[in-house]
Amino acid sequence: MKTEIVFGDRWIEAEFPDTAKLVSPGYGLAKLDPAEDQEGIVEGGIKNPIDMDPLSDFVRRDWKITIAFDDPTVPCFGPVWVMAFRSVLDELRKAGVAKSNIKLICANALHRKFRMQELEKILGSEVIETFSGRIVCHDAEDRENTVTLGETAEGYPVEVNRALIDSDLTIYINTFASAFNGGWKSICVGLSTWNTIRCHHTPEAMSMSAERNPMHEILSKMGEVVKSELKREIFKVETVMANPFQVSKVFAGTIDKCREEVMKIWKERAKRRRDLLDEKADVVCYGVPDWSPYAAFSKMNPLLTLISTGLGYLGGVIEGIGKRGCDVILATPCPNQWDTVAHASYPEVWEILGELRDPNEIMERYEGYYANHAEYIAKYRHHYAFHPVHGLMATFPLKRLNHASRVIVAGIEEPKLAEHLGFLYAPTVEKAVEIAQEQHGRDASIAVVKYPLMLSRQ
């Protein structure tokens, strides 16, 4: 059986035994239809909130307004930001709010800060020009502009950007709502600190599941603290995309209600990965595209390719359709390249992986070092680098090795990169299949996952 699989920025043809099963995860989602009137659906959602009055009805002209928004790492490539800002600003104009009373914050959390020319790619030139000097990126290390609102019953600290309490109203524009994104993650991650984020960003808690999501359970508890201290609601805009370029639904109102509506759709939409095959496979094979949310306006590196994207964003199928002890074949050229401006701490974290591959042990040993690394933190604050602990979080998908026995990397340009992680090398996908069959037998069951060709935002 011959079929094409993604291979970095292109497709390659690979040959498998006739008994191999093709799996089309479709991102694990049932298809949603895009709205016929894209601008109309965005405007209608914002001007007709679910459980709050329209902005133009309750906002006072002298209020200080903060508009926070998703950073460019989200997998949304349509003009959602532009349309949403147009509608929100129109509502504020009707209420008589002066532009000088409006501040914009990119909710980049521990992601790198973005240059104005990069933000212009998502916000449009009109917003950039109109709010020149009043657009900032969140700084998780800016202690003067961080406030502690309290703790959850479990003792989780809730630290957020001071703009939330200094403003009369915070509006959050979420351009990609999903089981992973949206909800209180926008605030308690996007506008928070490592001290707060570390409570729910762990190898075990981070989940894309629509059911019993431990990360969002903690985030919701943090949200209760935020609401209790602010004593007012945050006006949330949540967008459900039909595909990376087109909108299906838009909801506005309180964070909790918008999340509820989004999850109704998501639970109906999401297919359980374990239902993609009738029986689990001995070998799970897929190509790795030249894509990562963390390579937006940057480039891929081996840590992102092999672990963050390869085992992380794409690796949910390993437990879903692979038997415990299965082999995983990743097809990727994985160029040995590093953007040392954006991913300043990543090369050093990569070296750690020559010794350690248990993400919990990595965090136990190195969290304190990177969370307090003055040079890397300065690069995060002033030189467009990811926060130093972000490189550690990129290792979390190594938890998949608790389920898979081996990872075989097919077609990698430099085999030593695979070997550095304890992975096996194969020059071709066909040779990787042979290696897997040596372990699981000539009649090994093989699942070939057909991921799409995706490229990072440039």
C-alpha positions as CSV (number, residue, x, y, z in Angstrom):
1,M,0.0,0.0,0.0
2,K,1.4,3.4,-1.0
3,T,0.3,6.6,0.5
4,E,1.5,10.2,0.9
5,I,2.4,11.5,4.3
6,V,3.5,14.9,5.4
7,F,7.3,15.4,5.7
8,G,8.3,18.8,7.0
9,D,7.2,21.4,4.4
10,R,6.3,18.8,1.7
11,W,4.7,15.4,1.1
12,I,6.5,12.1,0.5
13,E,5.2,8.8,-0.7
14,A,5.7,5.8,1.6
15,E,5.0,2.1,1.2
16,F,3.3,0.1,3.9
17,P,2.0,-3.5,4.2
18,D,-1.4,-4.0,2.7
19,T,-2.8,-4.6,6.2
20,A,-1.9,-1.1,7.4
21,K,-4.8,1.1,8.4
22,L,-5.1,4.7,7.3
23,V,-6.3,7.1,10.0
24,S,-7.6,10.5,9.2
25,P,-7.9,12.3,12.6
26,G,-9.1,15.6,11.1
27,Y,-7.5,17.2,14.2
28,G,-9.8,14.7,16.0
29,L,-12.8,16.9,15.2
30,A,-16.0,16.5,13.3
31,K,-16.4,19.1,10.5
32,L,-18.0,22.5,11.3
33,D,-19.4,24.6,8.5
34,P,-18.0,28.2,8.2
35,A,-20.5,31.0,8.6
36,E,-21.7,32.4,5.3
37,D,-21.2,36.0,6.5
38,Q,-17.8,35.9,8.2
39,E,-17.9,39.6,9.4
40,G,-21.5,39.3,10.2
41,I,-21.1,36.3,12.6
42,V,-18.3,38.1,14.4
43,E,-20.2,41.4,14.7
44,G,-23.4,39.6,15.7
45,G,-21.7,37.6,18.4
46,I,-20.1,40.7,19.9
47,K,-23.1,43.0,19.7
48,N,-25.5,40.4,21.1
49,P,-23.8,38.9,24.2
50,I,-25.3,35.8,25.8
51,D,-25.5,36.9,29.4
52,M,-24.3,40.5,29.5
53,D,-25.7,43.7,28.1
54,P,-24.2,45.0,24.8
55,L,-21.0,47.0,25.5
56,S,-22.6,50.2,24.1
57,D,-25.4,49.9,26.7
58,F,-23.4,49.6,29.9
59,V,-20.0,51.1,29.3
60,R,-19.6,54.6,30.6
61,R,-17.7,57.2,28.5
62,D,-15.1,58.0,31.2
63,W,-14.2,54.3,31.8
64,K,-10.7,53.0,31.4
65,I,-10.8,50.0,29.1
66,T,-8.3,47.2,28.6
67,I,-8.6,45.0,25.6
68,A,-6.5,41.9,25.8
69,F,-6.2,39.5,22.9
70,D,-4.7,36.1,21.9
71,D,-1.1,36.3,20.7
72,P,-0.1,35.0,17.2
73,T,0.7,31.5,18.4
74,V,-2.9,30.4,18.1
75,P,-3.7,28.4,15.0
76,C,-6.0,31.0,13.5
77,F,-5.0,32.5,10.1
78,G,-8.1,34.3,9.1
79,P,-8.9,38.0,9.7
80,V,-10.6,37.3,13.1
81,W,-8.6,39.8,15.1
82,V,-9.4,42.6,12.6
83,M,-13.1,41.8,12.5
84,A,-13.4,41.4,16.3
85,F,-11.5,44.6,17.1
86,R,-13.6,46.5,14.5
87,S,-16.8,45.4,16.3
88,V,-15.6,46.0,19.8
89,L,-14.2,49.4,19.0
90,D,-17.4,50.3,17.3
91,E,-19.4,49.5,20.5
92,L,-17.0,51.5,22.6
93,R,-17.3,54.4,20.2
94,K,-21.1,54.3,20.6
95,A,-20.6,54.5,24.3
96,G,-18.5,57.6,23.9
97,V,-15.2,56.1,25.2
98,A,-12.2,58.1,24.0
99,K,-9.4,56.2,22.3
100,S,-7.0,57.6,24.8
101,N,-8.9,55.6,27.5
102,I,-8.3,52.3,25.7
103,K,-5.2,50.1,26.2
104,L,-4.4,47.0,24.3
105,I,-2.5,44.0,25.8
106,C,-1.2,41.0,23.9
107,A,-1.8,38.1,26.2
108,N,1.4,36.3,25.4
109,A,2.0,34.7,28.9
110,L,5.4,33.1,28.8
111,H,5.6,33.2,25.1
112,R,7.9,35.7,23.6
113,K,6.8,39.3,23.2
114,F,5.9,40.2,19.6
115,R,7.2,43.1,17.6
116,M,4.7,45.7,16.4
117,Q,5.2,44.7,12.8
118,E,4.4,41.1,13.8
119,L,1.2,42.2,15.6
120,E,0.3,44.3,12.6
121,K,0.0,41.0,10.7
122,I,-2.9,39.9,12.9
123,L,-4.4,43.2,14.1
124,G,-4.2,45.1,10.8
125,S,-2.5,48.5,10.2
126,E,-5.5,50.6,11.3
127,V,-5.4,49.3,14.9
128,I,-1.6,49.5,15.1
129,E,-1.7,53.1,13.9
130,T,-4.7,54.2,15.9
131,F,-3.3,52.8,19.2
132,S,0.3,53.6,18.7
133,G,2.0,53.8,22.0
134,R,-0.9,52.1,23.8
135,I,-0.3,48.5,22.7
136,V,1.9,46.4,24.9
137,C,2.8,42.7,25.4
138,H,2.2,41.1,28.7
139,D,5.3,40.8,30.8
140,A,5.2,37.9,33.3
141,E,8.3,39.2,35.0
142,D,7.1,42.8,35.5
143,R,6.5,42.8,39.3
144,E,5.4,46.4,39.4
145,N,2.6,45.6,37.0
146,T,1.6,42.3,38.6
147,V,-1.0,41.8,41.4
148,T,-1.7,38.8,43.6
149,L,-5.5,38.5,43.9
150,G,-5.4,35.6,46.3
151,E,-5.3,31.8,46.4
152,T,-7.7,29.0,45.5
153,A,-8.9,26.6,48.2
154,E,-6.1,24.3,47.1
155,G,-3.5,27.0,47.7
156,Y,-2.9,27.9,44.1
157,P,-1.7,31.6,43.8
158,V,-3.6,33.8,41.4
159,E,-1.3,36.5,39.9
160,V,-2.4,38.6,37.0
161,N,-1.5,41.7,35.1
162,R,-2.3,44.9,37.0
163,A,-4.4,46.2,34.1
164,L,-7.2,44.0,35.2
165,I,-7.8,45.9,38.5
166,D,-6.8,49.3,37.1
167,S,-9.3,49.2,34.4
168,D,-13.1,49.7,34.7
169,L,-13.6,46.9,32.2
170,T,-11.4,44.3,30.7
171,I,-12.5,42.9,27.3
172,Y,-10.8,39.7,26.1
173,I,-10.8,38.7,22.4
174,N,-10.2,35.0,22.1
175,T,-9.6,34.2,18.4
176,F,-9.5,30.4,18.8
177,A,-11.6,28.7,21.5
178,S,-11.2,25.0,22.0
179,A,-11.0,22.3,24.7
180,F,-7.4,23.5,25.2
181,N,-7.7,27.2,24.7
182,G,-10.3,29.7,25.9
183,G,-12.1,30.0,29.1
184,W,-10.1,31.2,32.1
185,K,-6.9,30.1,30.4
186,S,-7.0,33.5,28.5
187,I,-6.6,35.4,31.8
188,C,-4.9,32.9,34.3
189,V,-2.3,32.0,31.7
190,G,-2.3,34.7,29.1
191,L,-2.1,37.5,31.6
192,S,-0.4,35.7,34.4
193,T,3.0,34.6,35.8
194,W,5.0,31.4,36.1
195,N,4.1,31.2,39.8
196,T,0.5,30.8,38.7
197,I,1.0,29.0,35.5
198,R,3.2,26.3,37.1
199,C,0.1,25.1,39.1
200,H,-1.7,23.8,36.0
201,H,1.0,23.6,33.3
202,T,2.4,20.2,34.4
203,P,3.0,17.0,32.3
204,E,0.0,15.4,33.9
205,A,-2.5,18.4,34.0
206,M,-2.0,19.8,30.5
207,S,-4.7,18.3,28.4
208,M,-6.7,18.9,25.2
209,S,-9.5,16.7,26.4
210,A,-13.1,17.9,26.2
211,E,-14.0,15.8,29.2
212,R,-12.6,16.1,32.7
213,N,-9.8,18.5,31.7
214,P,-7.6,18.9,34.8
215,M,-5.9,22.0,33.5
216,H,-9.2,23.8,33.0
217,E,-10.6,22.6,36.3
218,I,-7.8,24.4,38.1
219,L,-8.2,27.4,35.8
220,S,-11.9,27.7,36.6
221,K,-11.0,27.7,40.3
222,M,-8.6,30.5,39.7
223,G,-11.3,32.3,37.7
224,E,-13.5,32.3,40.8
225,V,-10.7,34.1,42.7
226,V,-10.5,36.7,39.9
227,K,-14.2,37.3,39.9
228,S,-14.3,37.6,43.7
229,E,-11.6,40.2,43.8
230,L,-12.6,42.2,40.7
231,K,-16.2,42.2,41.7
232,R,-17.1,42.6,38.1
233,E,-17.2,40.4,35.0
234,I,-14.7,40.3,32.2
235,F,-16.3,40.7,28.8
236,K,-15.2,37.7,26.8
237,V,-15.3,37.1,23.1
238,E,-14.8,33.4,22.2
239,T,-14.4,32.2,18.6
240,V,-15.0,28.7,17.3
241,M,-13.2,28.2,14.0
242,A,-14.5,26.0,11.3
243,N,-11.0,25.7,10.0
244,P,-7.8,27.8,10.5
245,F,-9.1,30.5,8.2
246,Q,-12.9,30.7,8.7
247,V,-15.2,31.3,11.7
248,S,-18.1,29.0,12.6
249,K,-19.5,30.6,15.8
250,V,-18.8,33.6,18.0
251,F,-20.0,34.0,21.6
252,A,-19.7,37.0,23.8
253,G,-20.5,37.6,27.5
254,T,-19.1,36.3,30.7
255,I,-16.1,33.9,30.6
256,D,-18.0,31.1,32.2
257,K,-21.1,31.3,29.9
258,C,-19.0,31.6,26.8
259,R,-16.9,28.6,27.8
260,E,-20.1,26.6,28.4
261,E,-21.4,27.3,24.9
262,V,-18.0,26.6,23.3
263,M,-17.7,23.2,25.1
264,K,-21.2,22.2,24.0
265,I,-20.0,22.4,20.4
266,W,-16.6,20.9,21.2
267,K,-18.0,17.9,22.9
268,E,-20.3,17.2,20.0
269,R,-17.5,17.9,17.6
270,A,-14.6,16.1,19.1
271,K,-14.0,12.4,18.2
272,R,-12.3,10.3,20.9
273,R,-8.9,9.2,19.5
274,R,-9.5,5.7,20.8
275,D,-12.5,5.5,18.5
276,L,-10.4,6.1,15.4
277,L,-9.5,2.4,15.2
278,D,-11.5,-0.7,16.1
279,E,-8.3,-2.3,17.6
280,K,-5.2,-0.6,18.8
281,A,-2.0,-1.0,16.7
282,D,1.5,-2.3,17.3
283,V,3.0,0.6,15.3
284,V,1.8,4.2,14.9
285,C,3.3,6.1,12.1
286,Y,2.8,9.8,11.0
287,G,4.7,12.6,9.4
288,V,5.6,15.7,11.3
289,P,4.8,19.0,9.5
290,D,7.1,22.0,9.6
291,W,4.7,23.6,12.2
292,S,4.6,24.7,15.8
293,P,2.6,27.5,17.4
294,Y,5.9,28.4,19.0
295,A,7.6,29.0,15.6
296,A,5.3,31.9,14.7
297,F,7.5,34.5,13.0
298,S,10.4,32.3,13.8
299,K,11.5,28.8,12.8
300,M,11.4,25.2,13.9
301,N,14.1,23.5,15.9
302,P,14.7,19.9,16.9
303,L,13.1,20.3,20.3
304,L,9.9,21.7,18.7
305,T,9.9,19.2,15.8
306,L,10.6,15.9,17.6
307,I,9.0,16.6,21.0
308,S,6.7,19.5,21.2
309,T,4.9,18.9,17.8
310,G,6.0,15.4,17.1
311,L,5.1,13.8,20.4
312,G,3.0,16.6,21.8
313,Y,0.5,18.3,19.5
314,L,0.3,15.3,17.2
315,G,1.1,12.6,19.7
316,G,-2.3,12.2,21.3
317,V,-2.9,9.3,18.9
318,I,-0.1,7.3,20.5
319,E,-2.2,6.5,23.5
320,G,-5.4,6.7,21.5
321,I,-4.7,4.1,18.8
322,G,-1.4,2.5,19.9
323,K,-1.1,-0.5,22.2
324,R,1.0,0.0,25.3
325,G,4.5,-0.8,24.3
326,C,3.9,0.3,20.6
327,D,6.5,1.7,18.3
328,V,6.1,5.2,17.0
329,I,7.5,6.2,13.6
330,L,7.9,10.0,13.0
331,A,8.8,11.0,9.5
332,T,10.6,14.3,9.4
333,P,13.8,15.9,8.0
334,C,14.1,17.9,11.3
335,P,16.7,20.4,10.2
336,N,19.3,21.2,12.9
337,Q,18.5,24.9,13.1
338,W,17.9,27.2,16.1
339,D,16.5,30.7,16.5
340,T,18.6,31.8,19.4
341,V,16.7,35.1,19.7
342,A,13.2,33.6,20.0
343,H,14.2,30.3,21.6
344,A,17.1,31.5,23.7
345,S,17.0,28.8,26.4
346,Y,16.0,25.9,24.1
347,P,19.5,24.8,23.0
348,E,20.6,24.5,26.6
349,V,17.4,22.5,27.4
350,W,18.1,20.3,24.4
351,E,21.5,19.4,26.0
352,I,19.7,18.3,29.2
353,L,17.8,15.7,27.1
354,G,21.0,13.8,26.5
355,E,20.9,12.9,30.2
356,L,17.2,13.1,31.3
357,R,14.0,12.3,29.5
358,D,11.5,12.2,32.3
359,P,9.7,15.6,32.2
360,N,8.8,15.5,35.9
361,E,12.4,14.9,36.8
362,I,13.5,17.6,34.4
363,M,11.2,20.1,36.1
364,E,12.3,19.0,39.6
365,R,15.9,19.5,38.8
366,Y,15.8,22.5,36.6
367,E,12.7,24.6,37.2
368,G,14.4,26.8,39.8
369,Y,17.4,27.4,37.6
370,Y,15.4,28.5,34.6
371,A,12.7,30.4,36.5
372,N,15.4,32.6,38.0
373,H,17.9,32.8,35.2
374,A,18.6,36.5,35.0
375,E,20.1,36.5,31.5
376,Y,17.3,34.5,29.9
377,I,14.7,36.5,31.7
378,A,16.2,39.7,30.4
379,K,16.0,38.2,26.9
380,Y,12.3,37.4,27.5
381,R,11.6,40.9,28.8
382,H,13.5,43.0,26.4
383,H,14.7,40.9,23.4
384,Y,11.7,38.8,22.1
385,A,12.7,35.5,23.6
386,F,10.4,32.9,25.1
387,H,10.5,32.8,28.9
388,P,13.3,30.4,29.9
389,V,10.9,27.9,31.6
390,H,9.1,27.5,28.3
391,G,11.9,25.4,27.0
392,L,11.4,23.0,29.9
393,M,7.6,22.9,29.2
394,A,8.5,21.9,25.6
395,T,9.8,18.6,27.1
396,F,6.4,17.6,28.6
397,P,5.3,15.4,25.7
398,L,8.1,13.0,26.6
399,K,5.5,11.6,28.9
400,R,4.3,9.6,25.8
401,L,7.3,7.4,26.3
402,N,5.5,5.9,29.3
403,H,3.1,4.3,26.7
404,A,5.3,3.8,23.6
405,S,8.3,1.6,23.9
406,R,10.4,3.2,21.1
407,V,10.4,6.1,18.7
408,I,11.9,5.7,15.3
409,V,12.6,8.8,13.3
410,A,12.5,8.3,9.5
411,G,14.3,10.5,7.1
412,I,16.0,12.8,9.6
413,E,18.8,14.7,8.1
414,E,21.1,14.3,11.1
415,P,20.6,10.9,12.8
416,K,22.5,12.1,15.9
417,L,19.5,14.4,16.7
418,A,17.3,11.4,17.1
419,E,20.0,9.4,18.9
420,H,20.4,12.3,21.4
421,L,16.9,11.6,22.6
422,G,17.3,7.8,22.7
423,F,15.2,7.5,19.5
424,L,16.1,5.2,16.7
425,Y,17.1,6.3,13.2
426,A,15.8,5.0,9.9
427,P,16.8,6.4,6.5
428,T,13.2,5.8,5.1
429,V,9.8,5.1,6.4
430,E,9.9,1.7,4.8
431,K,13.1,0.9,6.8
432,A,11.5,2.2,10.0
433,V,8.6,-0.2,9.4
434,E,11.1,-3.1,9.1
435,I,12.7,-2.1,12.4
436,A,9.3,-2.1,14.1
437,Q,8.5,-5.5,12.6
438,E,11.6,-6.9,14.0
439,Q,10.2,-6.1,17.4
440,H,6.5,-6.8,16.9
441,G,6.6,-9.4,14.1
442,R,6.0,-9.4,10.4
443,D,2.2,-9.4,11.0
444,A,2.4,-6.3,13.3
445,S,-0.6,-4.1,13.0
446,I,0.2,-0.6,11.7
447,A,-1.8,2.6,11.8
448,V,-0.8,5.4,9.5
449,V,-2.1,8.8,10.6
450,K,-2.7,11.3,7.8
451,Y,-1.9,14.6,9.3
452,P,-2.2,17.7,7.0
453,L,0.6,19.9,5.7
454,M,0.8,22.8,8.1
455,L,3.3,25.7,8.1
456,S,4.0,28.1,11.0
457,R,2.9,31.7,10.7
458,Q,5.4,33.8,8.8
